Each structure stands twice: as structure tokens, then as C-alpha cells.
Amino acid sequence: VMSEFGRVKNLRLVRDIVTGASRGYAFVEFEAEREMRRAYMVLQSVYNFV
């Protein structure tokens, strides 16, 4: 999903320490700030992220 906005430099999927299941969120670092801003604006409007 994130690569459609630009080059992803780093991604950290947060998992439950006991079960290993996804906690439902991740941290994404893009190569360029403009890519991050575009992803933020688009995803905020689609998924109503804050």
C-alpha cells in the first residue's frame, strides 16, 4: 500500500510481544518528505486517520 506513494526507506510493523500477531499499525519512513506528505493526505481522507 505505501509503495504507491514513493520509495519506502523503512517499515516497522508493530506486533504483539506474546502472540506475534499484528497490533494493527506500523511506522513507515519514506525516502522523501513529499512522498510522506502525499501518503498522509491521501490516507487521512480515505481511512480518516488523524
C-alpha distance matrix in Angstrom:
0.0 3.8 5.7 6.0 8.1 10.1 11.3 10.4 13.9 13.7 11.7 13.9 13.2 16.3 18.4 21.8 24.5 26.7 24.5 21.5 19.3 16.1 17.3 14.3 13.0 11.9 13.0 11.0 13.2 12.6 15.4 16.5 17.2 16.5 12.8 12.7 14.8 12.8 9.6 12.2 14.0 11.5 10.0 13.6 14.9 12.6 12.7 15.8 14.9 17.9
3.8 0.0 3.8 5.4 5.8 7.3 8.3 7.1 10.7 10.8 9.5 12.2 12.5 15.7 18.4 21.9 24.4 26.9 25.3 22.0 20.3 16.9 17.7 14.9 12.7 10.8 10.8 8.0 9.7 8.9 11.8 12.9 13.5 13.2 9.5 9.3 11.8 10.4 7.2 10.1 12.5 10.8 9.6 13.0 14.9 13.4 13.5 16.0 14.4 16.8
5.7 3.8 0.0 3.8 5.3 5.2 5.8 6.0 9.8 11.0 10.6 14.0 14.8 18.2 20.8 24.5 26.7 29.2 27.5 24.1 22.6 19.5 20.8 18.2 16.0 13.8 13.4 10.1 10.7 8.9 10.7 12.2 13.8 13.3 9.5 10.5 13.3 11.6 9.4 12.8 14.8 13.1 12.7 16.2 17.7 16.3 16.9 19.5 18.0 20.3
6.0 5.4 3.8 0.0 3.8 5.7 8.2 9.4 13.1 14.5 14.1 17.3 17.7 21.0 23.5 27.1 29.5 31.9 30.1 26.8 24.9 21.8 22.8 19.8 17.9 16.2 16.0 12.8 13.5 11.2 12.8 13.3 14.5 13.0 9.4 11.1 12.9 10.2 8.6 12.3 13.3 11.0 11.5 15.1 15.9 14.5 15.9 18.5 17.7 20.2
8.1 5.8 5.3 3.8 0.0 3.8 7.2 8.5 11.9 13.7 13.7 16.9 17.9 20.9 23.9 27.4 29.7 32.5 31.0 27.7 26.0 22.5 23.0 20.1 17.6 15.7 14.7 11.4 11.4 8.8 10.4 10.2 10.9 9.2 5.7 7.5 9.2 6.7 5.7 9.5 10.7 9.2 10.3 13.4 14.5 14.0 15.4 17.4 16.2 18.1
10.1 7.3 5.2 5.7 3.8 0.0 3.8 6.3 9.3 11.9 12.9 16.5 18.1 21.3 24.3 28.0 30.0 32.9 31.6 28.1 26.8 23.6 24.3 21.8 19.0 16.5 15.0 11.2 10.2 6.9 7.5 7.9 9.9 8.9 5.4 8.0 10.5 9.0 8.5 12.0 13.6 12.8 13.7 16.6 18.1 17.7 18.8 20.7 19.1 20.7
11.3 8.3 5.8 8.2 7.2 3.8 0.0 3.8 6.2 9.2 10.9 14.7 16.8 20.2 23.1 26.9 28.4 31.4 30.3 26.7 25.9 22.8 23.9 21.8 19.0 16.0 14.2 10.4 8.9 5.8 5.6 7.8 10.6 10.9 7.8 9.6 12.8 12.1 11.2 14.3 16.5 16.0 16.2 19.1 21.0 20.5 21.1 23.0 21.0 22.4
10.4 7.1 6.0 9.4 8.5 6.3 3.8 0.0 3.8 5.7 7.2 10.9 13.2 16.5 19.5 23.2 24.7 27.7 26.8 23.1 22.5 19.5 20.4 18.7 15.8 12.5 10.7 7.1 6.0 4.5 6.1 8.9 11.1 12.2 9.0 9.3 12.9 12.9 11.0 13.6 16.5 16.0 15.4 18.2 20.6 19.9 19.8 21.7 19.3 20.7
13.9 10.7 9.8 13.1 11.9 9.3 6.2 3.8 0.0 3.8 7.1 10.5 13.6 16.6 19.6 23.3 24.2 27.5 26.9 23.3 23.2 20.4 21.3 20.1 17.0 13.4 10.9 7.7 5.4 5.0 5.3 8.9 11.3 13.4 11.0 10.8 14.5 15.3 13.8 15.7 18.9 19.0 18.3 20.6 23.4 23.0 22.6 24.2 21.4 22.2
13.7 10.8 11.0 14.5 13.7 11.9 9.2 5.7 3.8 0.0 3.8 6.8 10.1 13.0 16.0 19.6 20.4 23.7 23.3 19.7 19.8 17.1 17.9 17.2 14.1 10.4 8.1 5.9 5.0 6.9 8.6 11.8 13.3 15.7 13.2 12.0 15.8 16.8 14.5 15.9 19.4 19.5 18.1 20.2 23.3 22.7 21.7 23.2 20.2 21.0
11.7 9.5 10.6 14.1 13.7 12.9 10.9 7.2 7.1 3.8 0.0 3.8 6.5 9.6 12.6 16.3 17.6 20.7 20.1 16.5 16.3 13.4 14.3 13.5 10.6 7.0 5.7 4.5 6.2 8.8 11.5 14.2 15.1 17.1 14.2 12.5 16.1 16.8 13.9 15.0 18.6 18.4 16.3 18.5 21.5 20.6 19.1 20.9 17.9 19.1
13.9 12.2 14.0 17.3 16.9 16.5 14.7 10.9 10.5 6.8 3.8 0.0 3.8 6.2 9.2 12.8 13.9 17.2 16.8 13.4 13.5 10.8 11.4 11.5 8.9 5.4 5.1 6.5 8.8 12.0 14.8 17.3 17.8 20.0 17.3 15.1 18.4 19.4 16.3 16.7 20.4 20.3 17.7 19.4 22.7 21.6 19.6 21.1 18.0 19.0
13.2 12.5 14.8 17.7 17.9 18.1 16.8 13.2 13.6 10.1 6.5 3.8 0.0 3.8 6.3 10.1 12.0 14.8 13.9 10.6 10.0 7.1 8.1 8.2 6.5 4.3 6.6 8.6 11.7 14.6 17.7 20.0 20.3 22.1 19.2 16.9 19.8 20.4 16.9 17.3 20.7 20.2 17.2 18.9 22.0 20.4 18.0 19.9 17.0 18.5
16.3 15.7 18.2 21.0 20.9 21.3 20.2 16.5 16.6 13.0 9.6 6.2 3.8 0.0 3.8 7.0 9.0 12.1 11.8 9.0 8.6 6.0 5.7 7.3 6.1 5.5 7.8 11.0 14.1 17.3 20.5 22.6 22.4 24.3 21.8 19.1 21.7 22.6 19.1 18.8 22.2 22.0 18.7 19.8 23.0 21.7 18.8 20.1 17.1 18.2
18.4 18.4 20.8 23.5 23.9 24.3 23.1 19.5 19.6 16.0 12.6 9.2 6.3 3.8 0.0 3.8 6.1 8.7 8.0 5.3 5.3 4.3 5.1 8.0 8.6 8.9 11.6 14.5 17.6 20.8 23.9 26.1 26.1 28.0 25.2 22.7 25.3 26.0 22.4 22.1 25.5 25.0 21.5 22.6 25.6 23.9 20.9 22.4 19.8 21.0
21.8 21.9 24.5 27.1 27.4 28.0 26.9 23.2 23.3 19.6 16.3 12.8 10.1 7.0 3.8 0.0 3.8 5.5 5.6 4.8 5.4 6.2 6.0 9.7 11.0 12.2 14.8 18.0 21.1 24.3 27.5 29.6 29.3 31.3 28.7 25.9 28.3 29.1 25.5 25.0 28.2 27.8 24.2 24.9 27.9 26.2 22.9 24.2 21.6 22.7
24.5 24.4 26.7 29.5 29.7 30.0 28.4 24.7 24.2 20.4 17.6 13.9 12.0 9.0 6.1 3.8 0.0 3.8 6.1 5.7 8.2 9.6 9.6 13.3 14.1 14.5 16.5 19.7 22.4 25.8 28.6 31.0 30.9 33.1 30.7 27.9 30.5 31.6 28.1 27.6 31.0 30.8 27.3 28.0 31.1 29.6 26.4 27.5 24.7 25.5
26.7 26.9 29.2 31.9 32.5 32.9 31.4 27.7 27.5 23.7 20.7 17.2 14.8 12.1 8.7 5.5 3.8 0.0 3.8 5.8 8.3 10.9 11.3 15.0 16.6 17.5 19.9 23.0 25.8 29.1 32.0 34.4 34.3 36.4 33.8 31.2 33.7 34.6 31.0 30.5 33.7 33.2 29.7 30.5 33.3 31.6 28.2 29.5 27.1 28.0
24.5 25.3 27.5 30.1 31.0 31.6 30.3 26.8 26.9 23.3 20.1 16.8 13.9 11.8 8.0 5.6 6.1 3.8 0.0 3.8 5.4 8.8 10.1 13.4 15.5 16.7 19.6 22.4 25.5 28.5 31.5 33.9 34.0 35.8 32.9 30.5 33.0 33.4 29.7 29.5 32.6 31.7 28.1 29.2 31.8 29.7 26.5 28.2 26.0 27.5
21.5 22.0 24.1 26.8 27.7 28.1 26.7 23.1 23.3 19.7 16.5 13.4 10.6 9.0 5.3 4.8 5.7 5.8 3.8 0.0 3.8 6.6 8.7 11.7 13.3 13.8 16.6 19.1 22.1 25.1 28.0 30.5 30.8 32.6 29.6 27.4 30.1 30.5 26.8 26.9 30.1 29.2 25.8 27.2 29.9 27.8 24.7 26.6 24.3 25.9
19.3 20.3 22.6 24.9 26.0 26.8 25.9 22.5 23.2 19.8 16.3 13.5 10.0 8.6 5.3 5.4 8.2 8.3 5.4 3.8 0.0 3.8 6.4 8.8 11.1 12.5 15.8 18.3 21.7 24.4 27.6 29.8 29.9 31.3 28.3 26.0 28.5 28.6 24.8 24.9 27.8 26.7 23.1 24.5 26.9 24.7 21.6 23.6 21.6 23.5
16.1 16.9 19.5 21.8 22.5 23.6 22.8 19.5 20.4 17.1 13.4 10.8 7.1 6.0 4.3 6.2 9.6 10.9 8.8 6.6 3.8 0.0 3.8 5.4 7.4 8.9 12.4 14.9 18.4 21.1 24.4 26.5 26.4 27.7 24.7 22.4 24.7 24.9 21.1 21.1 24.1 23.0 19.4 20.8 23.4 21.2 18.2 20.2 18.1 20.0
17.3 17.7 20.8 22.8 23.0 24.3 23.9 20.4 21.3 17.9 14.3 11.4 8.1 5.7 5.1 6.0 9.6 11.3 10.1 8.7 6.4 3.8 0.0 3.8 5.9 8.4 11.8 14.8 18.4 21.3 24.8 26.4 25.8 27.2 24.6 21.8 23.8 24.3 20.7 20.0 22.9 22.3 18.6 19.3 22.0 20.3 17.0 18.3 16.0 17.5
14.3 14.9 18.2 19.8 20.1 21.8 21.8 18.7 20.1 17.2 13.5 11.5 8.2 7.3 8.0 9.7 13.3 15.0 13.4 11.7 8.8 5.4 3.8 0.0 3.8 7.1 10.8 13.3 17.0 19.5 23.2 24.5 23.8 24.8 22.0 19.4 21.1 21.3 17.6 17.0 19.7 18.8 15.0 15.9 18.5 16.6 13.3 15.0 12.9 14.9
13.0 12.7 16.0 17.9 17.6 19.0 19.0 15.8 17.0 14.1 10.6 8.9 6.5 6.1 8.6 11.0 14.1 16.6 15.5 13.3 11.1 7.4 5.9 3.8 0.0 3.8 7.1 9.8 13.5 16.1 19.8 21.0 20.2 21.5 18.9 16.0 17.9 18.5 14.9 14.1 17.2 16.8 13.2 14.1 17.1 15.8 12.7 14.1 11.3 12.9
11.9 10.8 13.8 16.2 15.7 16.5 16.0 12.5 13.4 10.4 7.0 5.4 4.3 5.5 8.9 12.2 14.5 17.5 16.7 13.8 12.5 8.9 8.4 7.1 3.8 0.0 3.8 6.4 10.0 12.9 16.5 18.0 17.6 19.2 16.6 13.8 16.3 17.1 13.6 13.4 16.9 16.7 13.5 14.9 18.1 17.0 14.6 16.0 12.9 14.2
13.0 10.8 13.4 16.0 14.7 15.0 14.2 10.7 10.9 8.1 5.7 5.1 6.6 7.8 11.6 14.8 16.5 19.9 19.6 16.6 15.8 12.4 11.8 10.8 7.1 3.8 0.0 3.8 6.8 10.1 13.6 15.1 14.5 16.7 14.4 11.5 14.2 15.6 12.6 12.3 16.0 16.5 13.9 15.0 18.6 18.1 16.1 17.0 13.6 14.2
11.0 8.0 10.1 12.8 11.4 11.2 10.4 7.1 7.7 5.9 4.5 6.5 8.6 11.0 14.5 18.0 19.7 23.0 22.4 19.1 18.3 14.9 14.8 13.3 9.8 6.4 3.8 0.0 3.8 6.5 10.1 11.7 11.7 13.6 11.0 8.6 11.9 13.0 10.2 10.8 14.5 14.8 12.9 14.6 17.9 17.5 16.2 17.4 14.3 15.2
13.2 9.7 10.7 13.5 11.4 10.2 8.9 6.0 5.4 5.0 6.2 8.8 11.7 14.1 17.6 21.1 22.4 25.8 25.5 22.1 21.7 18.4 18.4 17.0 13.5 10.0 6.8 3.8 0.0 3.8 6.8 8.6 9.1 11.6 9.5 7.6 11.1 12.7 10.9 11.7 15.2 16.0 14.9 16.5 19.7 19.8 19.0 19.9 16.8 17.2
12.6 8.9 8.9 11.2 8.8 6.9 5.8 4.5 5.0 6.9 8.8 12.0 14.6 17.3 20.8 24.3 25.8 29.1 28.5 25.1 24.4 21.1 21.3 19.5 16.1 12.9 10.1 6.5 3.8 0.0 3.8 5.5 6.9 8.8 6.4 5.9 9.6 10.6 9.5 11.3 14.2 14.8 14.6 16.6 19.3 19.4 19.4 20.5 17.8 18.5
15.4 11.8 10.7 12.8 10.4 7.5 5.6 6.1 5.3 8.6 11.5 14.8 17.7 20.5 23.9 27.5 28.6 32.0 31.5 28.0 27.6 24.4 24.8 23.2 19.8 16.5 13.6 10.1 6.8 3.8 0.0 3.8 7.0 8.9 7.5 8.3 11.5 12.5 12.3 14.3 16.8 17.5 17.8 19.8 22.3 22.6 22.9 24.0 21.4 21.9
16.5 12.9 12.2 13.3 10.2 7.9 7.8 8.9 8.9 11.8 14.2 17.3 20.0 22.6 26.1 29.6 31.0 34.4 33.9 30.5 29.8 26.5 26.4 24.5 21.0 18.0 15.1 11.7 8.6 5.5 3.8 0.0 3.8 5.5 5.5 6.8 9.0 10.3 11.2 12.8 14.8 16.0 16.9 18.5 20.8 21.6 22.3 23.0 20.6 20.8
17.2 13.5 13.8 14.5 10.9 9.9 10.6 11.1 11.3 13.3 15.1 17.8 20.3 22.4 26.1 29.3 30.9 34.3 34.0 30.8 29.9 26.4 25.8 23.8 20.2 17.6 14.5 11.7 9.1 6.9 7.0 3.8 0.0 3.8 5.4 5.1 6.2 8.7 9.9 10.5 12.4 14.4 15.4 16.2 18.6 20.1 20.6 20.7 18.3 18.0
16.5 13.2 13.3 13.0 9.2 8.9 10.9 12.2 13.4 15.7 17.1 20.0 22.1 24.3 28.0 31.3 33.1 36.4 35.8 32.6 31.3 27.7 27.2 24.8 21.5 19.2 16.7 13.6 11.6 8.8 8.9 5.5 3.8 0.0 3.8 5.4 5.1 6.2 8.6 9.8 10.6 12.3 14.1 15.2 16.9 18.4 19.7 19.9 18.1 18.1
12.8 9.5 9.5 9.4 5.7 5.4 7.8 9.0 11.0 13.2 14.2 17.3 19.2 21.8 25.2 28.7 30.7 33.8 32.9 29.6 28.3 24.7 24.6 22.0 18.9 16.6 14.4 11.0 9.5 6.4 7.5 5.5 5.4 3.8 0.0 3.8 5.5 5.2 6.2 8.6 10.0 10.7 12.1 14.0 15.7 16.5 17.6 18.5 16.7 17.4
12.7 9.3 10.5 11.1 7.5 8.0 9.6 9.3 10.8 12.0 12.5 15.1 16.9 19.1 22.7 25.9 27.9 31.2 30.5 27.4 26.0 22.4 21.8 19.4 16.0 13.8 11.5 8.6 7.6 5.9 8.3 6.8 5.1 5.4 3.8 0.0 3.8 5.5 5.2 6.1 8.7 10.1 10.5 11.8 14.4 15.3 15.7 16.2 13.9 14.3
14.8 11.8 13.3 12.9 9.2 10.5 12.8 12.9 14.5 15.8 16.1 18.4 19.8 21.7 25.3 28.3 30.5 33.7 33.0 30.1 28.5 24.7 23.8 21.1 17.9 16.3 14.2 11.9 11.1 9.6 11.5 9.0 6.2 5.1 5.5 3.8 0.0 3.8 5.5 5.1 6.2 8.6 10.0 10.4 12.5 14.3 15.2 15.0 13.1 13.1
12.8 10.4 11.6 10.2 6.7 9.0 12.1 12.9 15.3 16.8 16.8 19.4 20.4 22.6 26.0 29.1 31.6 34.6 33.4 30.5 28.6 24.9 24.3 21.3 18.5 17.1 15.6 13.0 12.7 10.6 12.5 10.3 8.7 6.2 5.2 5.5 3.8 0.0 3.8 5.4 5.2 6.2 8.4 9.8 11.0 12.3 14.0 14.5 13.4 14.3
9.6 7.2 9.4 8.6 5.7 8.5 11.2 11.0 13.8 14.5 13.9 16.3 16.9 19.1 22.4 25.5 28.1 31.0 29.7 26.8 24.8 21.1 20.7 17.6 14.9 13.6 12.6 10.2 10.9 9.5 12.3 11.2 9.9 8.6 6.2 5.2 5.5 3.8 0.0 3.8 5.6 5.3 5.9 8.1 10.0 10.5 11.4 12.5 11.0 12.6
12.2 10.1 12.8 12.3 9.5 12.0 14.3 13.6 15.7 15.9 15.0 16.7 17.3 18.8 22.1 25.0 27.6 30.5 29.5 26.9 24.9 21.1 20.0 17.0 14.1 13.4 12.3 10.8 11.7 11.3 14.3 12.8 10.5 9.8 8.6 6.1 5.1 5.4 3.8 0.0 3.8 5.6 5.4 5.7 8.5 10.0 10.3 10.2 8.3 9.1
14.0 12.5 14.8 13.3 10.7 13.6 16.5 16.5 18.9 19.4 18.6 20.4 20.7 22.2 25.5 28.2 31.0 33.7 32.6 30.1 27.8 24.1 22.9 19.7 17.2 16.9 16.0 14.5 15.2 14.2 16.8 14.8 12.4 10.6 10.0 8.7 6.2 5.2 5.6 3.8 0.0 3.8 5.7 5.3 6.4 8.8 10.3 9.8 9.2 10.1
11.5 10.8 13.1 11.0 9.2 12.8 16.0 16.0 19.0 19.5 18.4 20.3 20.2 22.0 25.0 27.8 30.8 33.2 31.7 29.2 26.7 23.0 22.3 18.8 16.8 16.7 16.5 14.8 16.0 14.8 17.5 16.0 14.4 12.3 10.7 10.1 8.6 6.2 5.3 5.6 3.8 0.0 3.8 5.5 5.4 6.3 8.6 9.5 9.7 11.7
10.0 9.6 12.7 11.5 10.3 13.7 16.2 15.4 18.3 18.1 16.3 17.7 17.2 18.7 21.5 24.2 27.3 29.7 28.1 25.8 23.1 19.4 18.6 15.0 13.2 13.5 13.9 12.9 14.9 14.6 17.8 16.9 15.4 14.1 12.1 10.5 10.0 8.4 5.9 5.4 5.7 3.8 0.0 3.8 5.4 5.0 5.6 7.1 6.7 9.5
13.6 13.0 16.2 15.1 13.4 16.6 19.1 18.2 20.6 20.2 18.5 19.4 18.9 19.8 22.6 24.9 28.0 30.5 29.2 27.2 24.5 20.8 19.3 15.9 14.1 14.9 15.0 14.6 16.5 16.6 19.8 18.5 16.2 15.2 14.0 11.8 10.4 9.8 8.1 5.7 5.3 5.5 3.8 0.0 3.8 5.6 5.5 4.7 4.4 6.5
14.9 14.9 17.7 15.9 14.5 18.1 21.0 20.6 23.4 23.3 21.5 22.7 22.0 23.0 25.6 27.9 31.1 33.3 31.8 29.9 26.9 23.4 22.0 18.5 17.1 18.1 18.6 17.9 19.7 19.3 22.3 20.8 18.6 16.9 15.7 14.4 12.5 11.0 10.0 8.5 6.4 5.4 5.4 3.8 0.0 3.8 5.9 5.3 7.3 9.4
12.6 13.4 16.3 14.5 14.0 17.7 20.5 19.9 23.0 22.7 20.6 21.6 20.4 21.7 23.9 26.2 29.6 31.6 29.7 27.8 24.7 21.2 20.3 16.6 15.8 17.0 18.1 17.5 19.8 19.4 22.6 21.6 20.1 18.4 16.5 15.3 14.3 12.3 10.5 10.0 8.8 6.3 5.0 5.6 3.8 0.0 3.8 5.8 8.0 11.2
12.7 13.5 16.9 15.9 15.4 18.8 21.1 19.8 22.6 21.7 19.1 19.6 18.0 18.8 20.9 22.9 26.4 28.2 26.5 24.7 21.6 18.2 17.0 13.3 12.7 14.6 16.1 16.2 19.0 19.4 22.9 22.3 20.6 19.7 17.6 15.7 15.2 14.0 11.4 10.3 10.3 8.6 5.6 5.5 5.9 3.8 0.0 3.8 5.5 9.1
15.8 16.0 19.5 18.5 17.4 20.7 23.0 21.7 24.2 23.2 20.9 21.1 19.9 20.1 22.4 24.2 27.5 29.5 28.2 26.6 23.6 20.2 18.3 15.0 14.1 16.0 17.0 17.4 19.9 20.5 24.0 23.0 20.7 19.9 18.5 16.2 15.0 14.5 12.5 10.2 9.8 9.5 7.1 4.7 5.3 5.8 3.8 0.0 3.8 6.5
14.9 14.4 18.0 17.7 16.2 19.1 21.0 19.3 21.4 20.2 17.9 18.0 17.0 17.1 19.8 21.6 24.7 27.1 26.0 24.3 21.6 18.1 16.0 12.9 11.3 12.9 13.6 14.3 16.8 17.8 21.4 20.6 18.3 18.1 16.7 13.9 13.1 13.4 11.0 8.3 9.2 9.7 6.7 4.4 7.3 8.0 5.5 3.8 0.0 3.8
17.9 16.8 20.3 20.2 18.1 20.7 22.4 20.7 22.2 21.0 19.1 19.0 18.5 18.2 21.0 22.7 25.5 28.0 27.5 25.9 23.5 20.0 17.5 14.9 12.9 14.2 14.2 15.2 17.2 18.5 21.9 20.8 18.0 18.1 17.4 14.3 13.1 14.3 12.6 9.1 10.1 11.7 9.5 6.5 9.4 11.2 9.1 6.5 3.8 0.0
